[in-house]
Amino acid sequence: EMEGGIHFLKIDAVEYLEKLDTDTKVDGFLLKEMLHHIPDQSRLFQNLARIFQQNGGGRALIVTRPDNPHLVWFPRIAEVFKESCVDIESARESAEKAGLTWTQTLHDFPLEFTVDEWSKLLRSRFWSIFKEFSDEELEEGIEFMRKQNSDKSVLHFPDRYWLIDITLK
């Protein structure tokens, strides 16, 4: 589907890159909160480099979370989150080995939620890591978070992201 010159697809990123033929002109890619789902990141970066070389350049923006997000939640979810995060240094090495430049900056975006709103969002399992928890475990964690913040009606915390700019060397 085309919208304003942007082609939206839902497909495995590596598979998509491998299927692109040499006649396909691509200026850039947005890889948002998905790098941790790619087991062979070197394959991803090798394919990006190949496509950028075929197109005489290009750019990819990777958006991913650091392993210390500073979000308000409960201890076990913090552990699972850290385990699921991208090994940034390993990903950088794979990109550079494929002939790509890697420029990363950490950005904090301020968030504000009532305790009830945040609890509802946690219950909605808005991230893939929530699949690791039973309904009972999630409710226990939310109750823990609510007790830890019982003196607050509104929670303030940063939503942290690595923004990583990828181009050819």
PEMOGI-V157850 format. One record per residue. N is the residue number from 1. PHI is phi in radians with two decimals (999 if undefined). D_LAST is the distance of its C-alpha to the last C-alpha in Angstrom with 1 decimal. Layout:
n:N phi:PHI d_last:D_LAST
n:N phi:PHI d_last:D_LAST
This chain:
n:1 phi:999 d_last:31.9
n:2 phi:-1.78 d_last:30.4
n:3 phi:-2.51 d_last:30.8
n:4 phi:1.05 d_last:29.5
n:5 phi:1.46 d_last:26.8
n:6 phi:-1.89 d_last:25.5
n:7 phi:-1.80 d_last:26.2
n:8 phi:-1.70 d_last:27.3
n:9 phi:-2.37 d_last:27.4
n:10 phi:-2.05 d_last:28.6
n:11 phi:-2.73 d_last:27.1
n:12 phi:-1.00 d_last:25.3
n:13 phi:-1.06 d_last:21.6
n:14 phi:-1.18 d_last:20.6
n:15 phi:-1.06 d_last:23.5
n:16 phi:-1.05 d_last:22.5
n:17 phi:-1.08 d_last:19.0
n:18 phi:-1.20 d_last:20.6
n:19 phi:-1.49 d_last:23.2
n:20 phi:-1.12 d_last:21.1
n:21 phi:-1.58 d_last:21.9
n:22 phi:-1.22 d_last:20.0
n:23 phi:-1.50 d_last:22.1
n:24 phi:-1.42 d_last:21.2
n:25 phi:-1.63 d_last:19.2
n:26 phi:-2.27 d_last:17.4
n:27 phi:-1.55 d_last:15.8
n:28 phi:-2.95 d_last:15.3
n:29 phi:-2.37 d_last:16.7
n:30 phi:-1.97 d_last:18.8
n:31 phi:-2.00 d_last:19.3
n:32 phi:-1.82 d_last:22.2
n:33 phi:0.84 d_last:24.0
n:34 phi:-2.38 d_last:23.5
n:35 phi:-1.04 d_last:20.9
n:36 phi:-1.22 d_last:23.8
n:37 phi:-1.60 d_last:25.5
n:38 phi:-1.80 d_last:22.9
n:39 phi:-1.18 d_last:24.0
n:40 phi:-1.96 d_last:21.2
n:41 phi:-1.17 d_last:18.0
n:42 phi:-1.09 d_last:16.0
n:43 phi:-1.10 d_last:17.3
n:44 phi:-1.03 d_last:16.2
n:45 phi:-1.21 d_last:12.5
n:46 phi:-1.08 d_last:12.8
n:47 phi:-1.23 d_last:14.4
n:48 phi:-1.06 d_last:12.0
n:49 phi:-1.06 d_last:9.2
n:50 phi:-1.06 d_last:12.1
n:51 phi:-1.17 d_last:13.3
n:52 phi:-1.10 d_last:10.2
n:53 phi:-1.13 d_last:10.1
n:54 phi:-1.13 d_last:13.8
n:55 phi:-1.69 d_last:13.9
n:56 phi:1.22 d_last:11.6
n:57 phi:2.35 d_last:9.5
n:58 phi:2.66 d_last:10.9
n:59 phi:-2.60 d_last:11.2
n:60 phi:-2.16 d_last:13.0
n:61 phi:-1.95 d_last:15.3
n:62 phi:-1.79 d_last:16.8
n:63 phi:-2.04 d_last:20.1
n:64 phi:-2.58 d_last:21.9
n:65 phi:-1.67 d_last:24.6
n:66 phi:-1.29 d_last:24.8
n:67 phi:-1.43 d_last:27.4
n:68 phi:-2.26 d_last:29.7
n:69 phi:-1.29 d_last:30.2
n:70 phi:1.11 d_last:33.5
n:71 phi:-1.53 d_last:35.2
n:72 phi:-1.63 d_last:39.0
n:73 phi:-2.73 d_last:40.0
n:74 phi:-1.95 d_last:41.8
n:75 phi:-0.94 d_last:40.9
n:76 phi:-1.12 d_last:40.5
n:77 phi:-1.20 d_last:38.0
n:78 phi:-1.09 d_last:35.9
n:79 phi:-1.12 d_last:35.9
n:80 phi:-1.10 d_last:34.9
n:81 phi:-1.05 d_last:32.2
n:82 phi:-1.05 d_last:30.7
n:83 phi:-1.12 d_last:30.9
n:84 phi:-1.58 d_last:29.1
n:85 phi:-1.26 d_last:26.1
n:86 phi:-1.20 d_last:22.6
n:87 phi:-1.38 d_last:21.7
n:88 phi:-1.01 d_last:18.8
n:89 phi:-1.14 d_last:17.8
n:90 phi:-1.15 d_last:18.0
n:91 phi:-1.11 d_last:16.0
n:92 phi:-1.06 d_last:13.2
n:93 phi:-1.05 d_last:13.4
n:94 phi:-1.11 d_last:13.4
n:95 phi:-1.13 d_last:10.3
n:96 phi:-1.16 d_last:8.3
n:97 phi:-1.12 d_last:10.4
n:98 phi:-1.41 d_last:9.4
n:99 phi:1.62 d_last:5.8
n:100 phi:-1.94 d_last:5.1
n:101 phi:-1.56 d_last:5.3
n:102 phi:-2.42 d_last:9.1
n:103 phi:-2.15 d_last:11.5
n:104 phi:-2.09 d_last:15.1
n:105 phi:-2.38 d_last:18.4
n:106 phi:-1.70 d_last:21.9
n:107 phi:-2.20 d_last:24.3
n:108 phi:-1.88 d_last:28.0
n:109 phi:-2.02 d_last:30.0
n:110 phi:-1.15 d_last:33.8
n:111 phi:-2.04 d_last:36.0
n:112 phi:-2.51 d_last:39.7
n:113 phi:-2.40 d_last:41.9
n:114 phi:-1.23 d_last:45.6
n:115 phi:-1.05 d_last:46.3
n:116 phi:-1.15 d_last:47.7
n:117 phi:-1.09 d_last:44.7
n:118 phi:-1.15 d_last:42.3
n:119 phi:-1.06 d_last:44.7
n:120 phi:-1.09 d_last:44.7
n:121 phi:-1.13 d_last:40.9
n:122 phi:-1.05 d_last:40.9
n:123 phi:-1.11 d_last:43.6
n:124 phi:-1.31 d_last:41.6
n:125 phi:1.00 d_last:39.0
n:126 phi:-1.24 d_last:36.2
n:127 phi:-2.12 d_last:33.5
n:128 phi:-1.10 d_last:33.3
n:129 phi:-1.16 d_last:34.2
n:130 phi:-1.20 d_last:37.7
n:131 phi:-1.14 d_last:38.5
n:132 phi:-1.29 d_last:39.0
n:133 phi:-2.03 d_last:42.1
n:134 phi:-1.26 d_last:45.6
n:135 phi:-1.02 d_last:47.3
n:136 phi:-1.13 d_last:49.5
n:137 phi:-1.08 d_last:46.7
n:138 phi:-1.13 d_last:44.9
n:139 phi:-1.11 d_last:48.2
n:140 phi:-1.08 d_last:48.9
n:141 phi:-1.12 d_last:45.5
n:142 phi:-1.12 d_last:46.0
n:143 phi:-1.09 d_last:49.5
n:144 phi:-1.02 d_last:48.0
n:145 phi:-1.07 d_last:45.5
n:146 phi:-1.13 d_last:48.4
n:147 phi:-1.15 d_last:50.6
n:148 phi:-1.11 d_last:47.9
n:149 phi:-2.09 d_last:47.6
n:150 phi:-1.13 d_last:51.3
n:151 phi:-1.53 d_last:51.6
n:152 phi:-2.10 d_last:48.9
n:153 phi:-1.69 d_last:49.4
n:154 phi:-2.23 d_last:45.8
n:155 phi:-1.72 d_last:42.7
n:156 phi:-2.17 d_last:39.8
n:157 phi:-2.81 d_last:36.5
n:158 phi:-1.54 d_last:32.8
n:159 phi:-1.68 d_last:30.6
n:160 phi:-1.78 d_last:27.4
n:161 phi:-2.42 d_last:23.9
n:162 phi:-1.50 d_last:20.4
n:163 phi:-1.86 d_last:18.2
n:164 phi:-2.09 d_last:14.7
n:165 phi:-1.69 d_last:12.0
n:166 phi:-2.04 d_last:9.2
n:167 phi:-2.46 d_last:6.5
n:168 phi:-1.24 d_last:3.8
n:169 phi:-1.23 d_last:0.0
